[in-house]
Amino acid sequence: MSKRLSILAALALLASACSKPETPSTAPAADGAPAADAAAAASGAPPAPAPAAGPRALTSAELSEPRTQTLGSCNVESVGKQAFGADPLVVTRGPITLTGWFLSEASHATGVPASLRLIAEDRSSGWDVPLAHWSPRPDVTESMKAVDKGDAGFAEDVDTSHFAAGNYRVTVNFLQAGTLYGCDHNRVISVQ
């Protein structure tokens, strides 16, 4: 009889453990992904979108790095629908989208890692935003005789809400064959 009671008690414990509601874990899975994403992947559901990374503040060493000047590798063309001209484009603090194109004139290859740099006029601060959102620009790849068929256009969102008010020069920077290049067409935004 006691054996039968032990079995029934074990079954009751098992049943109660199975009926407990599960709470999602935020602890990382073995591969470094959040457990909730791992559970979503196992169930076939798409993982939650990653939080948007903001611009990275440049170090004082990066602010004073010498660059080999290049003009033919890029063009930062606009902020949203406002095209750059001779005067700074006035933007209010918050999210903006910088658009243009980049194709290394050193290699004529698309996909060379590059970033936008926004550096304060007095060089007291600056921000780095990797180019990650690419789009086709056949006009660029054809005219610059690209060696591949990759994308050369970009549209990067930049959150300027933590920028100090003032003018910021916008350049495209890339490292190739050990040389740091800066593509600068005197593009300036004025953060208000």
Number of C-alpha atoms within 10 A of each C-alpha: 6 7 8 9 10 11 12 12 12 12 12 12 11 11 11 10 10 10 8 8 7 7 7 10 12 11 11 13 14 9 8 9 13 17 17 18 20 19 16 14 13 11 9 9 11 12 15 11 7 6 6 8 10 14 20 12 17 17 13 12 8 13 17 10 9 12 14 11 13 17 13 15 23 23 20 25 17 17 20 13 10 12 12 18 12 9 11 16 18 15 16 13 16 13 12 17 14 20 21 19 22 30 25 24 16 12 13 16 20 19 16 16 14 21 20 23 25 27 22 23 14 10 13 11 18 23 23 22 21 16 21 14 13 18 14 14 17 15 11 18 23 11 8 16 13 20 12 11 13 17 21 25 24 20 20 20 21 19 17 20 14 10 19 13 15 13 20 25 20 23 22 27 27 20 16 14 7 7 11 14 22 23 24 20 19 15 20 23 22 18 20 15
